[in-house]
Amino acid sequence: MKLVVLLLSMTLSFSAIAAEEKSEAPNPYPEEKTVITEHSTKVGGKTINYKAETGNSFVYNENNEVIGSIFFTAYTQKGAKTKDRPITFAYNGGPGSASVWLHMGTLGPKRVVMDKEGFPLKPPFEMVDNEYSLLDLTDIVFIDPVGTGYSRAHDKGTNEDFHGVWEDISTVSEFIRLYMTRNERWSSPKFLIGESYGTTRSAGIAYHMGQNHGVYFNGIMLVSSVLNFQLDDFNDQMDLLPPVTMLPSYTAAAWYHKKLKAPLDANLQDSIERAKEFALNEYALALLQGDNLEPRKKRAIAERVADFTGLSVDLVMEKDLRISLNDFVHNIKRAEGETIGRLDSRFTTPELDALNKAGYRDPSYMAIHGTYTENLMTYLSTELNYKSDLPYYILGGGVKSWNYEDFYRQNRDISDKLTAAMLRNPDMQVYVGNGYYDFATPFFATEYTFSHMGLPQQLKDNVHMYYYESGHMMYIREFDLIKLKKDLTEFFKKSL
């Protein structure tokens, strides 16, 4: 009996300690506080005088209780009339990524220095004035959702209030609503720009804020778009779409690494178009037949898949015609002892550091992680004069889990919400930027998604697709950074 009592007492003690640890997490933000600095920069030869405001904004629940703080950096042109001046709300994805990539890679007044193809230089790293910033077109507010950057749950809130598909959409929407109210921006032309999972967030915000707050955006910009998560799931053997929608990206990567044979090795665009045609017809039909596919026909399809991927016919046969991302990145350059990147398949690392072994890091992420982190932390403290002892969560550090429950009940596809937002607001324009060497959000999967949204013709004309010969973060390559600025300038003209 004494043993039972002792065990029960120990269990209750451990539970009390755990509860105490959970409830007594320090509150880093006892108040809302921002730092304002003034600057000028040149964009396209034009001098822009602007104000930078950096700090935190409380998030409230339905009972008007504080549940957390969202860290943001806002750039606004001095002297401009807010009624005429567009405002753009920007964020990255993850979920669990801070806005550092869009902020320091393409949109903000400073940008990280890489070489011309987007490969990193040696540390210490540098940043320069960004002559391709969007500040000549719009004010910009960079948002770090809770669990990223310096944003945290606190007071009456927990991470569960923020870390989920619709929790995230609701709380970021509330930040936008409050920012527009406090800064008198309701009558400004309004835009959203998100990258990767940030495109999922954008579709949800356009729907949520249109339906619940009457906020109609002039345009939303989807950089490396992912709206239908079924297209990325190779674990579901019953789903035929992931191998089909990924194939043209394999072809692009194989072309880049010189693994294609004539005539596919001659021209990137021609090779991609041929891969798309094969994927939607012979390949999709073969996968649909499954075990009913005749062995002779299966071998013929395997030979065609090998042609378009640069892989061996034996490997394609071994994988039953379904080449997963893991299969491709480790086999396309196995003869050279290398594996290639997921975010950008142009990048390589020794196969010793492989995806299926402990310690792997995507070589394309390794190339940018330190570069962007170092520059952002220097920039915040020295030029924007924002000081904090908190860890700045670049990617993943503050988000341990994500609630997909309702999203999975909706077939892991938020494109129908974008359709609904466009029907509600038929003037809203949609920019879609795609990197040919991006495996995280493959361009053909994006094309498939938009071709199955059931949009009427007049709304199809509102969707504008652009392509870049780089990866997930196309702006790290100088040529594509310049092209991206040109394309977004064109998009703003269409939207206004």
C-alpha positions as CSV (number, residue, x, y, z in Angstrom):
1,M,0.0,0.0,0.0
2,K,2.9,2.4,0.9
3,L,4.4,1.7,-2.5
4,V,1.2,2.5,-4.3
5,V,0.9,5.8,-2.3
6,L,4.5,6.6,-3.1
7,L,4.1,6.0,-6.8
8,L,0.9,8.1,-6.9
9,S,2.6,10.9,-5.0
10,M,5.6,10.8,-7.5
11,T,3.2,10.9,-10.4
12,L,1.3,13.9,-9.0
13,S,4.5,15.7,-8.3
14,F,5.9,15.2,-11.8
15,S,2.5,16.3,-13.2
16,A,2.6,19.4,-11.0
17,I,6.1,20.2,-12.1
18,A,5.1,19.8,-15.8
19,A,2.1,22.0,-15.3
20,E,4.1,24.6,-13.5
21,E,6.7,24.7,-16.3
22,K,4.0,25.1,-18.9
23,S,2.2,27.9,-17.0
24,E,5.3,29.8,-15.9
25,A,6.9,30.3,-19.3
26,P,8.3,33.9,-19.2
27,N,6.4,36.6,-21.0
28,P,8.9,38.4,-23.2
29,Y,6.4,41.1,-24.1
30,P,4.7,42.8,-21.1
31,E,3.8,45.6,-23.4
32,E,3.6,46.6,-27.1
33,K,6.7,48.4,-28.1
34,T,8.1,49.5,-31.5
35,V,11.3,51.2,-32.6
36,I,11.0,53.8,-35.4
37,T,14.0,54.8,-37.6
38,E,14.2,56.9,-40.8
39,H,16.1,55.9,-44.0
40,S,16.4,56.5,-47.7
41,T,17.4,54.2,-50.5
42,K,17.5,54.1,-54.3
43,V,15.2,51.7,-56.3
44,G,15.5,51.8,-60.0
45,G,17.3,55.1,-59.8
46,K,14.5,56.7,-57.8
47,T,15.2,57.9,-54.2
48,I,12.7,56.6,-51.6
49,N,12.5,58.2,-48.2
50,Y,10.9,55.8,-45.8
51,K,10.2,55.1,-42.1
52,A,11.0,51.6,-40.7
53,E,8.9,50.5,-37.7
54,T,10.0,47.3,-35.9
55,G,8.3,45.8,-32.9
56,N,5.5,43.6,-31.6
57,S,1.7,43.8,-31.8
58,F,-0.5,41.9,-29.3
59,V,-3.0,39.3,-30.5
60,Y,-6.3,39.1,-28.7
61,N,-8.9,36.3,-28.3
62,E,-12.6,36.8,-28.6
63,N,-12.7,37.9,-24.9
64,N,-10.3,40.7,-25.7
65,E,-7.6,38.9,-23.7
66,V,-3.9,39.0,-24.8
67,I,-2.8,35.6,-26.1
68,G,0.5,36.5,-27.8
69,S,2.6,38.9,-29.8
70,I,3.4,39.1,-33.5
71,F,6.8,40.6,-34.4
72,F,6.8,42.8,-37.5
73,T,8.8,45.2,-39.6
74,A,6.9,47.8,-41.5
75,Y,8.4,50.1,-44.2
76,T,6.3,53.1,-45.2
77,Q,7.1,55.9,-47.6
78,K,7.4,59.3,-46.0
79,G,5.0,61.9,-47.3
80,A,2.8,59.6,-49.3
81,K,-1.0,59.7,-49.0
82,T,-2.1,56.4,-47.5
83,K,-5.3,56.5,-49.6
84,D,-3.2,56.2,-52.8
85,R,-0.2,54.3,-51.5
86,P,-0.5,50.4,-51.8
87,I,0.3,48.3,-48.7
88,T,1.6,44.8,-48.9
89,F,1.6,42.2,-46.1
90,A,4.5,39.7,-46.5
91,Y,5.4,36.5,-44.8
92,N,7.2,33.2,-45.5
93,G,6.0,29.7,-44.9
94,G,7.2,26.5,-43.2
95,P,4.9,26.4,-41.3
96,G,7.4,27.7,-38.8
97,S,9.5,30.1,-41.0
98,A,10.2,33.7,-40.3
99,S,9.8,36.3,-43.0
100,V,13.6,36.7,-43.3
101,W,13.7,35.2,-46.8
102,L,11.4,37.6,-48.6
103,H,12.6,40.4,-46.4
104,M,16.3,40.0,-47.0
105,G,16.1,38.3,-50.4
106,T,13.9,40.3,-52.6
107,L,11.3,42.8,-51.2
108,G,13.0,44.8,-48.5
109,P,15.5,47.7,-48.7
110,K,18.5,45.5,-48.0
111,R,19.4,42.2,-49.5
112,V,21.9,39.4,-48.8
113,V,24.8,39.1,-51.2
114,M,25.2,35.8,-53.0
115,D,27.1,35.0,-56.2
116,K,25.3,35.6,-59.5
117,E,23.8,32.1,-59.5
118,G,22.7,32.2,-55.9
119,F,25.5,30.2,-54.3
120,P,26.9,31.5,-51.0
121,L,30.1,33.4,-50.6
122,K,32.5,32.9,-47.7
123,P,31.6,34.2,-44.2
124,P,31.4,36.8,-42.8
125,F,28.5,37.6,-45.1
126,E,27.5,40.9,-46.6
127,M,24.3,42.8,-47.4
128,V,23.8,45.7,-49.8
129,D,21.1,48.2,-50.7
130,N,18.4,46.4,-52.6
131,E,17.9,48.2,-55.9
132,Y,15.2,45.6,-56.8
133,S,13.1,46.2,-53.7
134,L,9.3,46.8,-54.0
135,L,9.4,50.0,-52.0
136,D,9.0,52.1,-55.1
137,L,5.6,50.3,-55.6
138,T,4.2,49.7,-52.2
139,D,4.6,50.0,-48.4
140,I,5.5,46.6,-47.0
141,V,4.8,45.0,-43.6
142,F,6.8,41.8,-42.9
143,I,5.0,39.5,-40.5
144,D,6.5,36.7,-38.3
145,P,3.6,34.5,-37.2
146,V,3.8,33.2,-33.6
147,G,6.6,30.6,-33.2
148,T,8.8,32.4,-35.8
149,G,11.2,35.3,-35.4
150,Y,10.6,37.0,-32.1
151,S,6.8,36.2,-32.0
152,R,5.6,34.3,-29.0
153,A,2.4,33.0,-27.3
154,H,2.0,34.5,-23.8
155,D,-0.5,35.6,-21.2
156,K,-3.8,33.8,-21.9
157,G,-2.4,32.1,-25.0
158,T,-0.6,28.9,-25.8
159,N,1.1,27.7,-29.0
160,E,-2.1,25.7,-29.8
161,D,-3.9,29.0,-30.3
162,F,-1.6,29.7,-33.3
163,H,-0.1,26.5,-34.6
164,G,-2.6,25.1,-37.0
165,V,-3.9,25.8,-40.5
166,W,-6.9,27.8,-39.5
167,E,-5.5,29.1,-36.2
168,D,-2.6,30.6,-38.2
169,I,-4.9,32.1,-40.8
170,S,-7.2,33.6,-38.1
171,T,-4.4,35.1,-36.0
172,V,-2.4,36.6,-38.9
173,S,-5.7,38.0,-40.3
174,E,-6.3,39.6,-37.0
175,F,-2.8,41.2,-37.0
176,I,-3.6,42.6,-40.5
177,R,-7.0,43.9,-39.4
178,L,-5.5,45.6,-36.4
179,Y,-2.6,47.1,-38.3
180,M,-4.9,48.6,-40.9
181,T,-7.1,50.1,-38.2
182,R,-4.3,51.6,-36.2
183,N,-2.5,53.0,-39.2
184,E,-5.5,54.1,-41.2
185,R,-4.8,51.8,-44.1
186,W,-8.3,50.5,-44.8
187,S,-8.7,52.7,-47.9
188,S,-5.2,51.8,-49.3
189,P,-4.9,49.3,-52.2
190,K,-4.1,46.1,-50.4
191,F,-1.9,43.1,-51.3
192,L,-0.6,39.8,-49.8
193,I,2.6,38.1,-50.7
194,G,3.5,34.7,-49.3
195,E,6.2,32.1,-50.1
196,S,5.7,28.3,-49.9
197,Y,3.3,27.6,-47.0
198,G,2.8,31.3,-47.0
199,T,0.8,30.8,-50.2
200,T,-1.5,28.4,-48.3
201,R,-1.8,31.2,-45.7
202,S,-2.6,33.8,-48.4
203,A,-5.4,31.7,-49.9
204,G,-6.9,31.3,-46.4
205,I,-6.5,35.0,-45.5
206,A,-8.1,36.2,-48.7
207,Y,-11.0,33.9,-48.0
208,H,-11.2,34.6,-44.3
209,M,-10.8,38.4,-44.4
210,G,-13.2,38.7,-47.3
211,Q,-15.9,36.7,-45.6
212,N,-15.5,37.9,-42.1
213,H,-14.1,41.4,-42.3
214,G,-15.1,42.6,-45.8
215,V,-11.4,43.1,-46.8
216,Y,-11.0,42.8,-50.5
217,F,-7.4,42.6,-51.7
218,N,-6.3,44.1,-55.0
219,G,-3.9,41.2,-55.5
220,I,-2.2,38.3,-53.9
221,M,1.3,37.1,-54.9
222,L,2.0,33.4,-54.5
223,V,5.8,32.7,-54.6
224,S,6.5,28.9,-54.9
225,S,2.9,28.0,-54.4
226,V,1.4,25.0,-52.5
227,L,-2.4,24.9,-52.2
228,N,-3.1,21.1,-52.7
229,F,-1.0,19.1,-50.3
230,Q,-2.1,15.8,-51.9
231,L,0.3,16.4,-54.8
232,D,3.3,16.2,-52.5
233,D,2.5,12.9,-50.7
234,F,4.5,9.9,-52.1
235,N,3.6,7.9,-49.0
236,D,0.1,7.2,-50.3
237,Q,0.5,4.4,-52.9
238,M,-3.1,4.8,-54.0
239,D,-2.5,8.4,-55.1
240,L,-1.3,8.6,-58.7
241,L,-0.8,12.3,-58.8
242,P,2.5,13.0,-57.0
243,P,4.6,11.0,-59.5
244,V,2.9,12.7,-62.4
245,T,3.1,16.3,-61.2
246,M,6.7,15.8,-60.0
247,L,8.1,14.3,-63.3
248,P,8.7,17.6,-65.2
249,S,10.7,18.9,-62.2
250,Y,12.9,15.8,-62.3
251,T,13.4,16.4,-66.0
252,A,14.5,20.0,-65.3
253,A,17.0,18.9,-62.7
254,A,18.3,16.1,-64.9
255,W,18.7,18.6,-67.7
256,Y,20.7,21.0,-65.4
257,H,23.0,18.2,-64.2
258,K,23.5,16.9,-67.8
259,K,21.9,13.6,-67.2
260,L,19.5,13.6,-70.2
261,K,20.2,12.1,-73.6
262,A,19.5,13.5,-77.0
263,P,17.1,15.0,-78.0
264,L,16.0,15.9,-74.5
265,D,19.4,17.4,-73.5
266,A,19.2,20.2,-76.1
267,N,16.8,22.7,-74.6
268,L,15.3,23.1,-71.1
269,Q,11.9,24.4,-72.2
270,D,11.4,21.8,-74.9
271,S,12.4,19.0,-72.4
272,I,9.9,20.3,-69.8
273,E,7.1,20.5,-72.4
274,R,7.8,16.9,-73.6
275,A,7.8,15.7,-69.9
276,K,4.5,17.4,-69.2
277,E,2.9,15.8,-72.3
278,F,4.2,12.3,-71.3
279,A,3.2,12.7,-67.7
280,L,-0.4,13.6,-68.4
281,N,-0.9,10.9,-71.0
282,E,1.1,7.6,-71.3
283,Y,2.6,7.9,-67.7
284,A,-0.7,8.7,-66.0
285,L,-2.5,5.9,-67.9
286,A,0.2,3.4,-67.0
287,L,0.0,4.3,-63.3
288,L,-3.7,4.1,-63.4
289,Q,-3.6,0.5,-64.6
290,G,-1.4,-0.7,-61.7
291,D,-0.8,-4.4,-61.7
292,N,-3.0,-4.8,-64.8
293,L,-0.3,-3.1,-66.9
294,E,1.2,-5.7,-69.3
295,P,4.9,-6.4,-68.5
296,R,6.0,-5.4,-72.0
297,K,4.2,-2.1,-71.7
298,K,5.5,-1.6,-68.2
299,R,9.1,-2.0,-69.4
300,A,8.4,0.5,-72.3
301,I,7.0,3.1,-69.8
302,A,10.0,2.5,-67.5
303,E,12.4,3.3,-70.4
304,R,10.5,6.5,-71.1
305,V,10.6,7.5,-67.4
306,A,14.3,6.8,-67.4
307,D,14.7,9.1,-70.5
308,F,12.9,11.9,-68.7
309,T,14.7,11.5,-65.4
310,G,18.2,10.4,-66.2
311,L,17.7,7.4,-63.9
312,S,18.4,3.8,-64.8
313,V,15.6,1.7,-66.2
314,D,16.3,-1.0,-63.6
315,L,15.7,1.6,-60.8
316,V,12.4,2.7,-62.3
317,M,11.3,-0.9,-62.6
318,E,12.4,-1.6,-59.0
319,K,10.3,1.4,-57.8
320,D,7.3,0.1,-59.8
321,L,7.4,3.3,-62.0
322,R,6.8,5.6,-59.0
323,I,10.0,7.7,-58.4
324,S,9.7,9.4,-55.1
325,L,11.7,12.6,-54.3
326,N,13.9,10.6,-52.0
327,D,14.7,8.1,-54.8
328,F,15.5,10.9,-57.2
329,V,17.7,13.2,-55.1
330,H,20.0,10.3,-54.0
331,N,20.3,8.5,-57.4
332,I,20.6,11.2,-60.0
333,K,24.2,12.0,-59.1
334,R,25.1,8.8,-57.2
335,A,27.9,8.0,-59.6
336,E,29.6,11.2,-58.5
337,G,28.9,10.5,-54.9
338,E,26.5,13.4,-54.5
339,T,22.9,14.1,-53.5
340,I,21.0,17.2,-54.8
341,G,18.8,19.8,-53.1
342,R,15.1,19.8,-52.4
343,L,14.5,23.6,-52.3
344,D,16.8,24.1,-55.3
345,S,18.0,21.0,-57.2
346,R,21.0,22.9,-58.6
347,F,22.7,22.5,-55.2
348,T,24.7,19.4,-54.3
349,T,26.3,17.9,-51.3
350,P,28.3,14.6,-50.7
351,E,26.1,11.6,-50.6
352,L,27.6,10.8,-47.2
353,D,25.3,13.6,-45.9
354,A,22.2,11.9,-47.4
355,L,18.5,12.4,-46.8
356,N,18.2,8.9,-45.5
357,K,21.0,9.2,-42.9
358,A,21.2,11.0,-39.6
359,G,22.4,14.6,-39.9
360,Y,21.2,15.3,-43.4
361,R,20.5,18.9,-44.3
362,D,19.2,20.0,-47.7
363,P,22.3,21.4,-49.5
364,S,20.2,24.3,-50.9
365,Y,19.0,25.2,-47.4
366,M,22.5,24.9,-45.9
367,A,23.6,27.4,-48.5
368,I,21.2,30.1,-47.3
369,H,20.6,29.5,-43.6
370,G,23.8,31.0,-42.2
371,T,23.9,33.8,-44.8
372,Y,20.4,35.1,-44.1
373,T,20.6,34.6,-40.4
374,E,23.8,36.5,-39.9
375,N,22.6,39.4,-42.1
376,L,19.2,39.7,-40.5
377,M,20.5,39.8,-37.0
378,T,23.1,42.4,-37.8
379,Y,20.5,44.5,-39.7
380,L,17.9,44.4,-37.0
381,S,20.2,45.5,-34.2
382,T,22.5,48.0,-36.1
383,E,20.3,49.7,-38.7
384,L,16.8,49.2,-37.3
385,N,18.0,49.6,-33.7
386,Y,15.9,46.8,-32.4
387,K,17.5,45.0,-29.5
388,S,16.3,41.7,-28.0
389,D,17.9,38.8,-26.1
390,L,15.3,36.4,-27.4
391,P,16.3,33.7,-29.9
392,Y,15.1,34.7,-33.4
393,Y,13.5,31.6,-34.8
394,I,14.5,31.4,-38.5
395,L,12.8,28.1,-39.3
396,G,11.3,25.5,-37.1
397,G,12.7,26.4,-33.8
398,G,9.5,27.7,-32.3
399,V,7.0,25.4,-34.0
400,K,7.0,21.8,-32.8
401,S,3.7,20.7,-34.1
402,W,0.9,21.9,-36.5
403,N,-2.8,21.2,-36.4
404,Y,-3.9,19.9,-39.8
405,E,-7.1,18.2,-38.5
406,D,-9.7,20.3,-40.2
407,F,-7.5,20.7,-43.3
408,Y,-7.2,17.0,-43.7
409,R,-11.0,16.7,-43.5
410,Q,-11.0,19.2,-46.5
411,N,-8.8,16.8,-48.5
412,R,-5.6,18.8,-47.8
413,D,-6.5,21.3,-50.5
414,I,-7.2,25.0,-49.9
415,S,-7.5,26.0,-53.5
416,D,-11.3,26.0,-53.2
417,K,-11.0,28.8,-50.6
418,L,-9.0,30.8,-53.2
419,T,-11.7,30.1,-55.7
420,A,-14.3,31.4,-53.2
421,A,-12.3,34.5,-52.5
422,M,-11.9,35.3,-56.2
423,L,-15.7,34.8,-56.8
424,R,-16.4,37.2,-53.9
425,N,-13.8,39.7,-55.2
426,P,-13.6,39.2,-59.0
427,D,-11.2,42.1,-59.4
428,M,-8.5,40.4,-57.3
429,Q,-5.4,39.5,-59.4
430,V,-3.2,36.5,-58.6
431,Y,0.5,36.3,-59.3
432,V,2.0,32.8,-59.3
433,G,5.8,32.5,-59.3
434,N,7.4,29.1,-60.1
435,G,11.0,27.9,-60.0
436,Y,11.9,25.1,-62.4
437,Y,14.4,23.6,-60.0
438,D,12.0,23.6,-57.0
439,F,11.1,20.2,-55.5
440,A,9.4,21.6,-52.5
441,T,6.6,23.2,-54.5
442,P,6.8,21.7,-58.0
443,F,5.7,24.0,-60.8
444,F,3.6,21.3,-62.6
445,A,1.7,20.6,-59.4
446,T,0.9,24.3,-59.2
447,E,-0.3,24.2,-62.9
448,Y,-2.4,21.2,-62.1
449,T,-4.0,22.9,-59.1
450,F,-5.0,26.0,-60.9
451,S,-6.3,24.0,-63.9
452,H,-8.7,22.1,-61.5
453,M,-10.1,25.1,-59.5
454,G,-13.2,25.4,-61.7
455,L,-12.7,29.1,-62.3
456,P,-14.9,30.9,-64.9
457,Q,-13.0,32.3,-67.8
458,Q,-13.0,35.9,-66.6
459,L,-11.4,34.7,-63.3
460,K,-8.9,32.5,-65.2
461,D,-7.7,35.7,-66.8
462,N,-6.9,37.0,-63.3
463,V,-4.2,34.3,-62.8
464,H,-0.7,35.2,-64.0
465,M,1.9,32.5,-64.1
466,Y,5.6,33.3,-64.2
467,Y,8.7,31.0,-64.3
468,Y,12.3,31.2,-63.2
469,E,15.4,29.1,-63.9
470,S,16.2,28.6,-60.2
471,G,14.6,26.9,-57.2
472,H,12.2,27.6,-54.4
473,M,13.8,31.0,-53.6
474,M,14.2,32.1,-57.2
475,Y,15.4,35.5,-56.1
476,I,18.8,34.2,-54.8
477,R,19.9,34.0,-58.5
478,E,20.6,37.6,-59.7
479,F,19.0,37.2,-63.2
480,D,15.8,35.9,-61.6
481,L,15.8,38.6,-58.9
482,I,15.8,41.2,-61.7
483,K,13.1,39.2,-63.6
484,L,11.0,38.9,-60.4
485,K,11.1,42.7,-59.9
486,K,10.1,43.2,-63.5
487,D,7.3,40.6,-63.2
488,L,5.9,42.0,-59.9
489,T,6.0,45.6,-61.3
490,E,3.9,44.3,-64.3
491,F,1.6,42.6,-61.8
492,F,1.0,45.7,-59.7
493,K,0.1,47.6,-62.9
494,K,-2.5,45.0,-63.7
495,S,-3.9,45.0,-60.2
496,L,-4.2,48.8,-59.9
